[in-house]
């Protein structure tokens, strides 16, 4: 039986041959009480006016495809 490390090496080689590369992400654990407290403190510190300004700007510069009456994307 092939060792797990060899199977992983083989899988990475196959993916590299396909032009792919493995990327690992490490993020804070949202189940952690410490992380939840930190997020809550950051949310509480947000300024409502600044957030509204940011959302207004995002909406102003965003491009949304308009739908026609049938729900399909309008041409053009």
C-alpha distance (Angstrom), angle and dihedral (degrees) to the residues before:
residue distance angle dihedral
X1 . . .
X2 3.79 . .
X3 3.80 114.9 .
X4 3.81 118.0 -111.9
X5 3.80 91.5 -115.5
X6 3.80 90.7 55.3
X7 3.82 91.9 48.4
X8 3.82 89.7 52.0
X9 3.82 91.3 47.6
X10 3.80 89.7 50.6
X11 3.82 92.4 47.7
X12 3.82 91.4 50.1
X13 3.80 90.3 49.6
X14 3.81 91.3 51.4
X15 3.80 90.7 49.0
X16 3.82 92.5 47.5
X17 3.80 87.9 52.3
X18 3.82 86.8 55.6
X19 3.80 90.4 51.2
X20 3.81 93.6 -104.1
X21 3.77 130.2 127.5
X22 3.79 130.2 -164.7
X23 3.78 115.9 -117.9
X24 3.79 123.0 -170.0
X25 3.77 122.4 -154.0
X26 3.76 125.3 -163.1
X27 3.78 116.4 -162.4
X28 3.79 135.5 173.6
X29 3.81 112.2 -85.4
X30 3.84 107.4 -110.7
X31 3.82 89.0 -157.0
X32 3.80 91.0 64.5
X33 3.81 116.2 101.7
X34 3.81 90.6 -142.9
X35 3.80 91.5 53.8
X36 3.81 92.1 46.4
X37 3.82 90.7 51.3
X38 3.80 91.1 49.1
X39 3.82 92.0 49.7
X40 3.81 91.6 47.1
X41 3.81 91.0 51.3
X42 3.80 91.5 49.3
X43 3.81 92.3 48.5
X44 3.82 91.2 47.9
X45 3.81 89.4 53.1
X46 3.82 93.6 54.9
X47 3.78 115.8 114.7
X48 3.82 110.7 -128.8
X49 3.81 93.5 -148.0
X50 3.82 93.0 49.7
X51 3.81 90.6 48.6
X52 3.82 91.8 49.0
X53 3.81 89.9 49.2
X54 3.81 90.7 50.3
X55 3.81 92.7 49.7
X56 3.81 91.5 46.9
X57 3.81 90.3 51.7
X58 3.82 92.5 48.0
X59 3.80 90.6 50.9
X60 3.81 91.8 46.7
X61 3.80 94.3 53.4
X62 3.80 97.7 36.8
X63 3.76 121.5 100.1
X64 3.75 115.3 -139.3
X65 3.76 122.2 -172.5
X66 3.76 110.3 -126.2
X67 3.78 117.9 -131.0
X68 3.77 123.1 -137.5
X69 3.82 122.7 -132.7
X70 3.82 91.3 -82.5
X71 3.80 92.0 54.9
X72 3.80 94.2 -107.5
X73 3.78 123.1 128.1
X74 3.79 110.2 -88.1
X75 3.79 116.1 -120.6
X76 3.60 118.8 -108.3
